[in-house]
């Protein structure tokens, strides 16, 4: 028997819905999902679902007796505003709250049980430090191979990625602000790769650095910002894209400072001749495997449930394989290849979401990473620091074109009707992605 808002208590219902929204928002959920789940919880317990206003870092919750189905009793009102800072991502909590909302909708969970489950979800610790460090190391080495590095370059990137995340967990994540920490993280990994290069550990410096900075790429705010804009959540979308741009700027500053400091210490900046591709890792099978490992590593860093690791890795690997096929064996441009691969990754993410009963975001956020223009960001920064302005502009423009192609691909794929994937017609006015 479904409890009405009066029976359950207006404040209690809205508090549970707001708590669910809080957990979702601080752990990387997009705005439309937060609003959908909060409304689903409130509506089930008899409270009108139009009481929530969600921003990228805040939730406004209001309610009154006029918007509650009731059988008499004293009038109730409720109002609450929560500030929710942008923090680390734990997609396992998004998956858990999403499943809880469906349990509530199917009368499998009472209000008190929901409150207790939300407490457990919120108190769930992140992945163990060793798993995050290993994820960073595997991600750095995997993407080093994806962007053309050889086996020794991948080994150097593995060590740099492990040391990077150790620094993040022990120092920058605890004691430094987001901006200062972001710059210091990129500076550290750049200096490590420069050191490895000078002692002969690794052959191609550029690929080592590109792979090693990939764990720092702000893919979550970038993808969520795009999806929020596509859902007409313009304030949240612009806020998250601004946060992503700040992350890219922090990486660029850290890389630039690293090269400048190395040049000051050794009497001259290292000269790089441009992108180089190691023949040992260029094969389609090796590239696909490297993309799988790199994507799976990001699933670990983003706190994806372990049951979804392999699927997330497979989505990224298939998308990268399509990109390589289009670039190598057809006349299509790299931008078109990025666009097509982004569409495929989004479609596969939505298929996997239906099959595994979890948000498509779990697979999309990880799977899109092989297409992120990490190499373009590096070369734009390097050429700028080395006073090669023409090359810097060209590399930067190429990175922007790739980013725009990813944006368009996500928007196109996410506009496809949900019933194409689930076989069910979407509820009118409800978010379905």
Secondary structure as the mmCIF struct_conf table of DSSP 4:
data_model
#
loop_
_struct_conf.conf_type_id
_struct_conf.id
_struct_conf.beg_label_comp_id
_struct_conf.beg_label_asym_id
_struct_conf.beg_label_seq_id
_struct_conf.end_label_comp_id
_struct_conf.end_label_asym_id
_struct_conf.end_label_seq_id
HELX_LH_PP_P HELX_LH_PP_P1 UNK A 2 UNK A 4
HELX_RH_AL_P HELX_RH_AL_P1 UNK A 5 UNK A 8
HELX_RH_AL_P HELX_RH_AL_P2 UNK A 10 UNK A 26
TURN_TY1_P TURN_TY1_P1 UNK A 27 UNK A 28
HELX_RH_AL_P HELX_RH_AL_P3 UNK A 31 UNK A 44
TURN_TY1_P TURN_TY1_P2 UNK A 45 UNK A 46
STRN STRN1 UNK A 47 UNK A 47
BEND BEND1 UNK A 49 UNK A 49
STRN STRN2 UNK A 52 UNK A 55
TURN_TY1_P TURN_TY1_P3 UNK A 56 UNK A 57
STRN STRN3 UNK A 58 UNK A 64
HELX_RH_3T_P HELX_RH_3T_P1 UNK A 65 UNK A 67
STRN STRN4 UNK A 68 UNK A 68
BEND BEND2 UNK A 71 UNK A 72
STRN STRN5 UNK A 77 UNK A 83
HELX_RH_AL_P HELX_RH_AL_P4 UNK A 91 UNK A 105
TURN_TY1_P TURN_TY1_P4 UNK A 106 UNK A 107
BEND BEND3 UNK A 109 UNK A 109
HELX_RH_AL_P HELX_RH_AL_P5 UNK A 111 UNK A 123
BEND BEND4 UNK A 127 UNK A 127
HELX_RH_AL_P HELX_RH_AL_P6 UNK A 129 UNK A 146
TURN_TY1_P TURN_TY1_P5 UNK A 147 UNK A 148
HELX_RH_AL_P HELX_RH_AL_P7 UNK A 151 UNK A 167
HELX_RH_PI_P HELX_RH_PI_P1 UNK A 168 UNK A 172
HELX_RH_AL_P HELX_RH_AL_P8 UNK A 173 UNK A 175
BEND BEND5 UNK A 176 UNK A 176
HELX_RH_AL_P HELX_RH_AL_P9 UNK A 178 UNK A 198
TURN_TY1_P TURN_TY1_P6 UNK A 199 UNK A 200
BEND BEND6 UNK A 201 UNK A 201
BEND BEND7 UNK A 203 UNK A 203
HELX_RH_AL_P HELX_RH_AL_P10 UNK A 205 UNK A 213
HELX_RH_3T_P HELX_RH_3T_P2 UNK A 214 UNK A 216
HELX_RH_AL_P HELX_RH_AL_P11 UNK A 219 UNK A 230
TURN_TY1_P TURN_TY1_P7 UNK A 231 UNK A 232
HELX_RH_AL_P HELX_RH_AL_P12 UNK A 234 UNK A 266
TURN_TY1_P TURN_TY1_P8 UNK A 267 UNK A 267
BEND BEND8 UNK A 268 UNK A 268
HELX_LH_PP_P HELX_LH_PP_P2 UNK A 269 UNK A 271
BEND BEND9 UNK A 274 UNK A 274
HELX_RH_3T_P HELX_RH_3T_P3 UNK A 279 UNK A 281
BEND BEND10 UNK A 283 UNK A 283
HELX_RH_AL_P HELX_RH_AL_P13 UNK A 284 UNK A 301
TURN_TY1_P TURN_TY1_P9 UNK A 302 UNK A 303
HELX_RH_3T_P HELX_RH_3T_P4 UNK A 306 UNK A 308
HELX_RH_AL_P HELX_RH_AL_P14 UNK A 309 UNK A 329
BEND BEND11 UNK A 330 UNK A 331
HELX_RH_AL_P HELX_RH_AL_P15 UNK A 334 UNK A 356
TURN_TY1_P TURN_TY1_P10 UNK A 357 UNK A 357
BEND BEND12 UNK A 358 UNK A 358
TURN_TY1_P TURN_TY1_P11 UNK A 360 UNK A 360
HELX_RH_AL_P HELX_RH_AL_P16 UNK A 361 UNK A 367
TURN_TY1_P TURN_TY1_P12 UNK A 368 UNK A 368
HELX_RH_3T_P HELX_RH_3T_P5 UNK A 369 UNK A 371
BEND BEND13 UNK A 372 UNK A 372
HELX_RH_AL_P HELX_RH_AL_P17 UNK A 374 UNK A 385
TURN_TY1_P TURN_TY1_P13 UNK A 386 UNK A 387
HELX_RH_AL_P HELX_RH_AL_P18 UNK A 389 UNK A 414
TURN_TY1_P TURN_TY1_P14 UNK A 415 UNK A 415
BEND BEND14 UNK A 416 UNK A 416
TURN_TY1_P TURN_TY1_P15 UNK A 418 UNK A 418
HELX_RH_AL_P HELX_RH_AL_P19 UNK A 419 UNK A 422
BEND BEND15 UNK A 423 UNK A 424
HELX_LH_PP_P HELX_LH_PP_P3 UNK A 425 UNK A 427
TURN_TY1_P TURN_TY1_P16 UNK A 428 UNK A 429
#
